[in-house]
Every structure is written in structure tokens, then in C-alpha cells.
């Protein structure tokens, strides 16, 4: 039986996947967009203030806008497969041509000449009493998104890696004070640690674990435990920014592309190519790019589509 082979398979329904689908459709690439849900990890945000062109938008509204925009092209050139995970991917040979085969959780098989991975990542959640209760009520996972709302306030950053210290540096531009809590000695680059320690509005507390988040309708403090003395300390704060890493959604392609130590897809930053052959590209938070933001993910995906189009049309 003759197989229906798409030019491109896009997996993921966040800003990267949606942007890629729009650009692929406008270039008349026969595309299959496979996604579990629209919007990505920002869908839970109540007020996104840095989506370019829109000063304020909720995560749910952003997801709906992405869906509506993509569906403008879902006629003859774009096929949308919602509510689906890709469980397995492999390279097969059809009529002497290497093709991507994606198997969905409903056992449907989708074939494409190229694959764009835009499955993003989930931020590692803080494991402490009441942490989930106060998510987006003073406890947030994105300093760039939510930081300006805490201008002239005392805030806490949790996380001793580069992302924690970079967030602290950003927050110091407009917050009254920033206290960084680290479970160990700082793992960030020494240059940024030393620079922040020179700032009188910055304080580093290390070798602790977070026990409990406090508040009523909104965060007002937390309790941490010294790992050596076991002493508990309660401190007040107006906001908590958690920077303890991410879990990229890439296990379904681990046998096809190279992943870094965090499980992120390694890409060529010039083209977003993820494999030596002209078959697989990746964009957004699932890749080993330096910064993770909706606008960056969208731009990275568009850049990938430009290279995919060039590769498909010049093979």
C-alpha cells in the first residue's frame, strides 16, 4: 500500500511548533503537526507581559491564539493531529529514500522527509510544602516573565546554577533586594558569583534545603533547613523565583539525535540542524540553546523552517 509521506513532521504545540507550522504552510510544505495540547508550558501563566506585540495576555489566551493562527492553514497543506504523543521515531527507507517514521500513542504511523522537534521542556518543580499551592501566587519559574511585577520588593531566588545567578542579576535591576538560596556550593560560573557578591542588595545562603513556603493568598515567606546543623530558619519575602533546571521532552528521539547531559537536543546554532543528514532539526526549549523564552523559541523555529525548506528543495 502506498504510504502518505509528508514533506515535514513537526512535533509540539507551543510557540515554537505553532510558528514552525505557520511558516511551513506558507512555504507550501506538506506538513503534519503532532501535538498533545496547544501553548506549551506558558499555558498556566495568568499574565504574560513579554510576548512581543501584546503587553498582557494569559497563557490560555496565548495558546488559543496560536491554535487559531495555525488552523488558518489547516486546509490542504497542513494536517493537525492533536491529543497525541509520539512514542517512537526511526529512520526507514522507502523507495531508496531515507524517511522519518513517527509512531503515535494511538499506533498511527506518520511518515515525513524531515522532522522538526519542538517539544519543549518542563521546569523542575520545587519539592517543598505548599510549593504547588503558591505557584503563580508569588512563586514563579520565570524571572524574565514575571520579574518586573516585583519592582522595589524583596525577593528570593532558589537555585545555585548559572540560571539562578543570571535570574538574580536580572532581578537586582529593579528589586529592592535579592537573596539566593543554594542547596550546595554555587555551581554557577565564578565570574557571575563574584560579581553578584559585590552588590550590597544581594545575599547568598548556601547548603540549605527548602522545607516550606508560607503565605495566605500570596507568598510571604519560606522556611529553609541548614544541611549541616539542621537548624530551621524562616525568612520573609514578596516573591520566590525557582531556577532548579528543566526536564526536556526528548526521550522519544534519544536514539536519533545527540543529547547533552541534561537531555537537550544538540543543534547547529546556525541552522538548528540536529543530525548530520538533512532529516532532523530542533528548536526551542528542548534544545541546548543558551536562553529559554517564548519569543526565542518562536524565532528559532522559524529559522529552522528556513533551513528545512532549503534542504528539501535542493536535495
ZAMARGU-4260 file (C-alpha; in steps of 0.2 Angstrom, whole numbers, plus 5000, padded with zeros to 4 digits):
<rodrens>
0) 5000/5000/5000 | 5007/5017/4995 | 5011/5027/5010 | 5007/5046/5013 | 5023/5055/5015
5) 5023/5072/5022 | 5037/5085/5017 | 5039/5089/5036 | 5033/5082/5053 | 5033/5095/5067
10) 5031/5088/5085 | 5025/5101/5098 | 5011/5114/5100 | 5020/5128/5109 | 5026/5144/5102
15) 5040/5135/5093 | 5029/5122/5085 | 5015/5134/5080 | 5027/5146/5072 | 5035/5132/5063
20) 5018/5126/5057 | 5013/5143/5050 | 5029/5146/5041 | 5030/5129/5034 | 5012/5131/5027
25) 5015/5147/5020 | 5030/5139/5011 | 5018/5126/5004 | 5027/5112/5013 | 5015/5097/5016
30) 5016/5096/5035 | 5010/5085/5049 | 5009/5095/5065 | 5008/5082/5080 | 5004/5089/5097
35) 4997/5084/5114 | 4990/5102/5118 | 4992/5120/5112 | 5003/5133/5121 | 5017/5124/5129
40) 5022/5127/5147 | 5016/5145/5147 | 4998/5140/5147 | 4997/5141/5166 | 5003/5159/5167
45) 4989/5171/5171 | 4998/5187/5164 | 5012/5186/5151 | 5020/5203/5148 | 5034/5199/5136
50) 5025/5191/5121 | 5030/5204/5108 | 5016/5215/5102 | 5004/5210/5116 | 5008/5219/5133
55) 4997/5207/5143 | 4990/5190/5138 | 4986/5175/5149 | 4994/5158/5145 | 4977/5151/5140
60) 4973/5165/5128 | 4991/5164/5120 | 4988/5145/5117 | 4971/5149/5109 | 4979/5162/5098
65) 4992/5150/5092 | 4979/5137/5088 | 4968/5149/5079 | 4983/5155/5068 | 4989/5138/5064
70) 4972/5132/5059 | 4971/5146/5046 | 4982/5135/5036 | 4974/5118/5040 | 4965/5115/5023
75) 4975/5106/5010 | 4993/5108/5015 | 4993/5106/5034 | 4986/5091/5044 | 4985/5094/5063
80) 4985/5078/5074 | 4980/5084/5092 | 4980/5074/5108 | 4994/5064/5103 | 5011/5059/5109
85) 5025/5052/5098 | 5031/5036/5106 | 5044/5031/5094 | 5054/5038/5079 | 5065/5029/5067
90) 5073/5032/5050 | 5066/5020/5037 | 5070/5018/5019 | 5055/5020/5006 | 5059/5018/4988
95) 5078/5021/4991 | 5075/5037/5001 | 5078/5039/5019 | 5061/5044/5028 | 5057/5048/5046
100) 5043/5037/5053 | 5034/5043/5069 | 5023/5031/5079 | 5009/5040/5089 | 5002/5033/5105
105) 4986/5028/5096 | 4998/5017/5085 | 4996/5028/5069 | 5011/5029/5059 | 5016/5046/5051
110) 5030/5047/5038 | 5040/5063/5033 | 5055/5068/5023 | 5060/5079/5038 | 5057/5081/5056
115) 5057/5097/5067 | 5057/5093/5086 | 5048/5107/5096 | 5043/5098/5111 | 5050/5110/5124
120) 5053/5106/5142 | 5045/5106/5159 | 5053/5116/5173 | 5058/5105/5188 | 5046/5109/5202
125) 5051/5114/5219 | 5048/5100/5231 | 5043/5109/5247 | 5027/5110/5257 | 5015/5122/5249
130) 5026/5125/5234 | 5012/5119/5222 | 4999/5129/5232 | 5008/5146/5229 | 5013/5143/5210
135) 5009/5159/5201 | 5004/5167/5218 | 5021/5174/5222 | 5031/5158/5217 | 5036/5158/5199
140) 5048/5149/5187 | 5052/5163/5176 | 5061/5179/5181 | 5061/5186/5164 | 5042/5184/5163
145) 5036/5189/5180 | 5051/5199/5187 | 5045/5217/5183 | 5030/5214/5194 | 5041/5213/5209
150) 5049/5230/5207 | 5055/5238/5223 | 5052/5222/5233 | 5062/5209/5242 | 5063/5193/5233
155) 5071/5176/5234 | 5079/5165/5220 | 5081/5146/5223 | 5095/5138/5213 | 5114/5139/5213
160) 5117/5136/5195 | 5120/5149/5181 | 5101/5151/5178 | 5099/5155/5196 | 5113/5168/5197
165) 5108/5175/5180 | 5090/5177/5186 | 5096/5186/5202 | 5107/5198/5192 | 5092/5202/5181
170) 5081/5205/5197 | 5093/5216/5205 | 5090/5229/5191 | 5073/5233/5199 | 5070/5223/5215
175) 5074/5230/5232 | 5085/5215/5237 | 5088/5198/5231 | 5093/5183/5242 | 5099/5167/5233
180) 5097/5150/5241 | 5108/5136/5235 | 5107/5118/5241 | 5126/5117/5239 | 5141/5127/5235
185) 5137/5138/5220 | 5138/5129/5203 | 5137/5145/5193 | 5152/5152/5184 | 5164/5160/5197
190) 5164/5177/5187 | 5145/5179/5190 | 5145/5173/5208 | 5159/5186/5212 | 5151/5200/5203
195) 5134/5197/5212 | 5143/5196/5229 | 5149/5213/5227 | 5131/5220/5226 | 5125/5226/5243
200) 5107/5221/5239 | 5112/5203/5235 | 5114/5189/5248 | 5119/5171/5246 | 5114/5157/5258
205) 5121/5140/5253 | 5120/5122/5259 | 5102/5123/5263 | 5085/5114/5258 | 5068/5122/5257
210) 5056/5115/5269 | 5040/5125/5267 | 5033/5140/5258 | 5022/5152/5268 | 5008/5164/5264
215) 4989/5167/5264 | 4983/5172/5247 | 5000/5176/5241 | 5018/5171/5246 | 5025/5180/5261
220) 5040/5169/5266 | 5048/5152/5267 | 5057/5141/5279 | 5074/5133/5275 | 5085/5120/5284
225) 5104/5120/5286 | 5110/5104/5279 | 5124/5103/5292 | 5117/5110/5308 | 5098/5105/5304
230) 5093/5122/5310 | 5077/5129/5303 | 5076/5147/5298 | 5061/5157/5292 | 5063/5172/5281
235) 5050/5184/5274 | 5049/5188/5255 | 5037/5196/5242 | 5041/5183/5229 | 5051/5167/5225
240) 5059/5163/5209 | 5063/5145/5206 | 5078/5141/5195 | 5082/5122/5198 | 5083/5116/5180
245) 5072/5109/5166 | 5066/5092/5160 | 5067/5092/5141 | 5054/5081/5132 | 5066/5072/5121
250) 5066/5054/5126 | 5056/5049/5110 | 5071/5055/5099 | 5086/5049/5110 | 5091/5036/5098
255) 5090/5048/5083 | 5099/5063/5089 | 5113/5068/5101 | 5108/5074/5118 | 5118/5084/5130
260) 5120/5079/5149 | 5103/5087/5153 | 5094/5078/5139 | 5093/5093/5127 | 5095/5091/5109
265) 5111/5097/5102 | 5109/5108/5087 | 5120/5118/5075 | 5116/5136/5081 | 5117/5142/5063
270) 5104/5130/5055 | 5096/5122/5070 | 5100/5105/5062 | 5101/5091/5075 | 5108/5077/5064
275) 5122/5076/5051 | 5109/5070/5037 | 5096/5083/5031 | 5082/5074/5041 | 5081/5081/5058
280) 5080/5099/5066 | 5075/5105/5083 | 5070/5122/5090 | 5065/5130/5107 | 5067/5124/5125
285) 5071/5106/5121 | 5087/5111/5113 | 5104/5116/5120 | 5102/5135/5116 | 5108/5147/5130
290) 5091/5156/5134 | 5073/5149/5135 | 5059/5161/5131 | 5043/5160/5120 | 5049/5174/5108
295) 5066/5165/5106 | 5058/5148/5104 | 5047/5155/5090 | 5062/5163/5081 | 5072/5148/5082
300) 5058/5138/5075 | 5056/5150/5060 | 5075/5149/5057 | 5074/5130/5057 | 5060/5131/5044
305) 5070/5142/5033 | 5084/5129/5033 | 5072/5114/5031 | 5064/5122/5016 | 5081/5125/5008
310) 5086/5107/5012 | 5070/5099/5005 | 5071/5110/4989 | 5089/5107/4985 | 5091/5089/4988
</rodrens>
